[in-house]
Amino acid sequence: MKYPIRQTILAALSLLLTMPGHADLVILQYHHISDEAPPSTSTTQSLFRSQLDMISDLSLEVVPLDQGTEAALNGSLHDTQQIAISFDDAYDSILHNAAPLLLERELPFTVFVNTDSVGHTGYLTWDQLKELQRHPLVHLANHSADHDHLVRRSDEAEPEWRQRVTTSLDRAQATIKRRLGTDTPLFAYPYGEFSSELEALVASRGWYGYGQQSGAVGSSTAATRIPRFPMATGFGQLATLKDKLLSKAFPIDGHSLPDSPIATNPPTLMLELPTEFDEQRLACFASGQGRIPVTVTENGVSAQAPRAFSSRRFRYNCTYPAGDGRYFWLSQGWLDRDQPED
């Protein structure tokens, strides 16, 4: 089944703001579940168990990623906050350390597979993926063939870029269908990197596109730049987890957000807030720089970090109180193509 890419109806946003009980979807994004893998991409086993405990303690419903995404984008979640669990890269620690806990608790999850890595050291084999797939709670999806940086490089001609990316997207989907018999229309961007050009390729295939910028998913979310909260040990600590699990999608049209590749460093984020919002209550933070100034403009607000960034990927995270101790959460991911690829 291919899900349609829907357009947000802005007229409904004011209504949603008057519904404090309205729920959204929060997607958690993992790589390794291991005490030995690099902490930047790994979640320790004890922390992973504690995260699942908190989801249970908050009585949050864990749903399959495809089902939850479709319901959230359609605005059909009413008063039940939902959680979806996803893993990128298909590392073998998923089978050994994550799946036993998740299946014991009857929690569904999705594994995004970069197909060229299957069977290599540290990754699941095709037989192990088939073993996981026998469980109805497990879904497998596309993470590209080669896990390359798919955003067009500064010196790359458009025809060559299109051929390179088309090959990676379609070869992975065909391999997963041939090997595992599934054709799920879900795609996770390698490294969480995307651009409007790449989003268009994902949309043309009728796929949902998932990033690694944080935030909840709701009816205002763009279907080709769906946020997920990274849950590596450095990001998934329990002190801040509750706020993330209970967060709400920021009520502005996701299609109005700027493209990720930057032209200037540091970039400026311009937002047109709902009329119900008080601009003074918006808080924005930049990767490694803490809270950054928010300036009221004629058409909304703007935020810009005070210093340039030296990393290839970084984010501005903005929150606004949503009542009941919850927050509207927006994350704008930026990409500096002049910085070296990983």
C-alpha positions, -999 to 999 in steps of 0.1 A, spaced: 0 0 0 13 35 -8 1 63 14 -8 96 -2 13 127 6 -12 151 21 -13 189 23 -19 206 57 -51 226 61 -40 257 79 -75 267 88 -77 238 112 -47 248 133 -66 273 155 -92 247 163 -64 223 174 -49 249 197 -82 251 216 -81 213 223 -57 208 252 -63 170 252 -55 166 215 -27 141 211 1 136 186 27 110 177 62 109 191 87 87 172 118 75 190 149 69 169 177 45 179 208 30 164 226 6 187 212 -8 219 246 -16 235 269 -8 264 299 -10 241 291 9 209 299 46 205 277 67 228 269 92 201 248 65 183 242 40 211 217 37 239 228 16 269 207 -14 277 198 -1 312 187 33 298 167 16 270 149 -5 296 142 26 317 129 45 287 104 17 280 94 18 317 86 55 315 65 50 284 45 23 304 43 45 335 28 73 315 3 49 300 13 59 265 2 37 236 30 23 214 18 18 178 34 6 145 52 34 128 32 33 96 -1 33 114 8 60 138 23 82 111 -8 80 90 -32 87 119 -11 117 131 -8 133 97 -45 129 91 -53 145 125 -72 114 137 -54 111 170 -78 126 196 -70 122 232 -44 93 233 -7 103 228 10 77 208 46 65 206 64 47 177 98 31 180 123 29 152 159 18 146 183 29 119 209 7 101 199 -27 113 227 -34 137 228 -68 153 223 -54 188 187 -48 178 182 -86 177 202 -94 208 194 -65 231 163 -46 219 140 -71 204 137 -94 234 126 -65 256 102 -51 230 86 -84 221 82 -94 257 62 -62 263 44 -67 230 56 -33 216 58 -29 178 89 -14 162 104 -6 128 139 -13 115 153 8 87 177 -13 66 206 0 45 208 -31 23 244 -31 13 255 -35 49 234 -65 56 256 -94 67 286 -73 74 303 -73 108 280 -57 134 249 -58 112 220 -82 109 221 -109 83 192 -116 59 183 -147 79 182 -127 111 160 -100 95 137 -128 83 137 -141 119 126 -107 132 101 -103 105 82 -135 116 69 -114 145 39 -94 135 51 -65 157 83 -60 136 83 -40 104 113 -35 80 118 -5 58 142 14 35 173 33 47 189 34 12 212 9 -4 246 24 5 239 48 34 255 75 13 249 113 18 219 117 -5 217 155 -5 232 169 -37 268 180 -32 278 215 -40 299 204 -70 275 177 -82 255 182 -114 217 176 -111 215 147 -136 244 128 -119 229 135 -84 195 123 -95 209 91 -110 230 84 -79 201 89 -55 175 71 -76 197 41 -78 202 40 -40 165 45 -32 151 20 -57 178 -6 -54 172 -8 -16 134 -10 -20 137 -37 -47 162 -57 -25 140 -56 5 110 -66 -15 129 -95 -31 146 -107 1 118 -101 26 86 -98 6 77 -63 19 72 -30 1 66 -7 30 64 30 19 86 43 47 121 58 42 146 71 68 172 96 55 208 85 61 223 107 87 190 125 89 201 147 60 174 159 35 167 187 11 137 199 -9 151 181 -40 155 148 -21 121 152 -5 106 155 -40 121 122 -49 106 106 -18 72 122 -24 72 110 -60 74 74 -47 45 79 -23 68 73 7 69 89 41 104 105 48 118 104 84 146 126 96 166 129 128 154 163 139 133 162 171 97 169 176 62 154 176 42 145 145 8 160 139 -15 172 112 8 202 104 38 180 98 52 177 63 51 140 53 86 140 38 104 156 67 89 137 97 107 143 130 120 117 153 136 121 188 171 107 188 174 84 218 212 78 220 225 80 255 235 117 252 200 127 241 176 102 257 182 107 294 152 103 317 154 139 331 142 153 297 124 122 283 90 129 298 88 163 280 97 146 247 72 118 251 44 142 259 53 169 233 30 182 207 36 190 171 43 227 166 12 241 149 27 257 118 27 243 83 57 220 80 59 228 43 67 264 52 99 256 70 132 264 52 153 240 33 180 223 54 211 231 33 223 265 44 236 295 23 250 314 53 264 303 86 248 308 111 214 306 93 183 325 103 150 307 111 119 327 102 86 315 117 50 328 114 34 319 147 -3 312 152 -22 343 163 -29 327 197 9 326 205 27 352 226 61 356 209 78 363 242 70 327 254 88 310 225 122 296 235 148 285 209 181 267 213 210 260 190 232 229 190 261 235 213 252 272 219 223 270 243 194 295 241 195 319 213 178 353 208 143 354 193 134 386 175 98 397 168 94 408 131 66 422 111 55 387 99 64 366 130 97 359 147 133 351 137 160 332 155 197 331 147 226 317 166 253 342 176 282 322 162 289 301 131 288 263 134 318 241 125 298 209 123 281 195 91 247 190 108 232 211 136 197 222 148 176 250 161 150 236 186 121 258 196 94 251 222 63 268 233 41 260 264 10 239 253 -6 237 287 -8 208 312 30 208 315 34 200 278 53 217 250 48 224 213 81 213 198 98 223 166 133 213 154 148 228 123 178 207 110 205 225 91 231 211 68 264 228 58 275 210 26 309 227 28 318 206 59 333 171 53 309 141 50 310 115 78 
